[in-house]
């Protein structure tokens, strides 16, 4: 992994601290990535899902760590152990005024997709705090999605009686979400978790799917990803030997190819603009299948959204190798991220041209 260089417009000298939020199950991977990319950062505090580092180099106010396993990040202020919720709210309001932040993002260091699990201690604490904000009728915008370059005060649940405060400027799209997690309300009829992952991947990547966009997905059964694409008006080619959910298989905009990705005839994908792949196989297997399709003379994909599964954490060391391989196919713009709604996997977004973000068919 390439070492990151210091940026212009310095605002931080030695002695300041950064906070980094990540998937608690990938904390060690995040630490390894930081050590490789930013050797000048010194570890300070560590709990599952939340890290702080002492700064020994110069960053700009709008720095971007550009790390695969960092969900969000910013400038760390200090931990606080208030005697009451009203005291905490007063402290938050004061800090927001000091840092000229109209937004407050309240989030938990241990967030692991609780939308599908029982309510955790941290969720209960956050809901109670949000209720206290409503009582005090604060003018601050609490847990709203921000616009670019807005200042945000971060309030992070750390333990039973401890919270952490920090701030950041919302530069990248994930930094506009509370805790780097997009606020997605699952539909009552959600077919599978793939719905959430695809929705987040499209938001993060900035790749639009509109009415008439032709998409294909390898590993589509039972159809959660297809469900989101269909909501957006796409024409979907679902590729999987297994059956799709009836609501998907019967949809007028779905063509189901009951076969493995490597067996799909290239001509069947000649109109596809966006190729997605999410199969429960090793990353090299997914890349082999996609490379076979990308190299065909009859295919003309403008964008890729690939899920690479990590059956072994050591595979994370190969991310740069995976990126270079994808770039060798002619996709000049490649980014990676561990999605909030993902698990032991990363999402790869690849475009041949930045203007491909505007394709509609």
KASULGI-V405625 format. One line per field, one symbol per residue. phi: phi as a letter, one per 40 degrees, with the letter a starting at -180 (. if undefined). A space follows every 50 residues. Layout:
BEGIN
phi = ???
END
This chain:
BEGIN
phi = .cccccbcfcbbbdhcbbbbbacdcbdccccccccccbcccbdbbabdga bbbccbacbccbcbcfbcbccaaicccacabccacccccccccccccccf bcbbbbabcbcagccbbcccccccccccccccccccfccccbfcccccgc cbccbbcbadbbbbbaaabcccdcccbdggbccbcccdbccadddccccc cccccgccbbdgccbbbcgccchccddcccdcgccbbcbacccccdcccc cccbbbbcacdccccdccbcbccbbbaabcbcdcccccccccccccccba ccabbbbbcbcbdcccccdcccccccccchccbbbbacccccbcabbbbb bcaccccbcba
END
